[in-house]
Amino acid sequence: QVQLVESGGGLVQPGGSLRLSCAASRSIFSIYAMGWYRQAPGKQRELVATITSGSRINYADSAKGRFTISKDDAKNTVYLQMNSLKPEDTAVYYCNAVNIGAMGSRYDYWGQGTQVTVSS
């Protein structure tokens, strides 16, 4: 199994910045794609950004131009730098690791989430 631990959430004012971290319990980035998702109250969980083992990156439209996903393979850590935060960014942010191996075997892990609140 893989354990994922998020950190870095908190309360910020609109226009502020936060950097979220997701630490994996072992070296997995060579075979797992990593992602950040978020879930606001009353809404479905949505994709924020993903980064593959080959460092291909994808962002949700809401994140483009403001958020940056990156990873440090040596530290088994994925980051989400969030700038120009808006109240609508308020949500619980979750780290995800997924691998689909041979014969369709799927491994999918989630962290516990970290709260991000953007408010005056």
C-alpha positions in Angstrom: 0.0 0.0 0.0 0.9 3.7 -0.3 0.3 6.3 2.4 -0.2 9.9 1.3 0.0 12.8 3.7 -1.0 16.3 2.7 0.1 19.4 4.5 0.1 23.2 3.9 -3.5 24.1 4.0 -4.9 27.0 6.0 -6.7 30.3 6.0 -5.6 32.9 3.5 -7.0 36.2 2.2 -8.1 36.5 -1.4 -5.1 37.1 -3.6 -2.8 35.2 -1.2 -0.8 32.1 -1.8 -0.4 28.6 -0.3 1.8 25.7 -1.2 0.4 22.3 -0.5 2.6 19.2 -0.1 1.9 15.5 -0.5 4.4 13.1 0.9 4.3 9.5 -0.2 5.4 6.7 2.1 7.6 5.1 -0.5 9.1 5.7 -3.9 6.3 5.5 -6.3 6.6 8.3 -8.9 8.3 6.1 -11.5 5.0 4.1 -12.0 2.3 6.3 -10.4 0.6 9.4 -11.7 0.0 12.0 -9.0 -2.8 14.5 -8.7 -4.5 17.1 -6.7 -8.3 17.1 -6.3 -10.6 19.3 -4.3 -14.1 19.1 -2.9 -16.0 22.1 -1.8 -19.1 21.9 0.4 -22.1 20.6 -1.5 -20.0 19.9 -4.6 -18.4 16.9 -6.2 -14.8 16.2 -6.0 -13.0 17.7 -8.9 -9.6 17.5 -10.6 -7.2 20.4 -10.0 -4.0 19.2 -11.5 -2.1 16.0 -12.4 1.5 15.1 -13.1 2.5 11.7 -14.6 5.7 9.7 -14.0 7.0 11.3 -17.2 6.1 14.8 -15.8 3.3 15.5 -18.2 1.0 18.0 -16.5 -2.7 18.7 -16.8 -4.7 21.5 -15.1 -8.3 22.1 -14.6 -9.4 25.3 -16.3 -10.0 26.9 -12.9 -6.3 26.3 -12.0 -4.6 27.3 -15.2 -2.4 30.4 -14.8 -2.7 30.4 -11.0 -1.7 26.9 -9.8 1.5 24.9 -10.4 1.9 21.2 -9.8 5.4 19.8 -9.3 7.2 16.9 -7.8 10.5 16.0 -6.2 11.2 12.4 -6.9 14.0 12.1 -4.4 11.7 13.3 -1.6 8.6 11.4 -2.8 6.7 14.6 -2.5 4.3 16.4 -4.8 3.5 20.1 -4.5 0.7 22.4 -5.5 1.6 26.0 -5.5 -1.5 28.1 -5.4 -1.3 31.8 -6.2 -3.9 34.5 -6.6 -6.3 32.5 -4.5 -10.0 33.2 -4.7 -12.9 32.5 -2.3 -14.1 29.9 -4.8 -10.9 27.9 -4.2 -12.1 27.1 -0.7 -12.2 23.3 -0.4 -10.6 20.3 1.0 -7.7 19.4 -1.2 -6.8 15.8 -1.6 -3.7 14.1 -3.0 -4.1 11.1 -5.2 -1.8 8.4 -6.6 -2.9 6.1 -9.3 -1.3 3.3 -11.4 -2.9 1.1 -13.9 -0.6 -1.8 -14.5 -0.5 -4.9 -16.7 -3.8 -6.6 -17.4 -5.7 -3.6 -16.1 -4.7 -3.9 -12.5 -5.5 -0.6 -10.8 -3.9 0.9 -7.7 -5.5 4.1 -6.4 -4.6 5.8 -3.2 -5.8 9.0 -1.5 -4.6 11.2 1.3 -6.8 12.5 4.1 -7.1 16.0 2.7 -6.1 19.4 3.8 -8.4 22.3 4.3 -7.9 25.5 2.2 -10.0 28.5 3.2 -9.9 31.7 1.2 -11.7 34.5 3.0 -11.4 38.0 4.1 
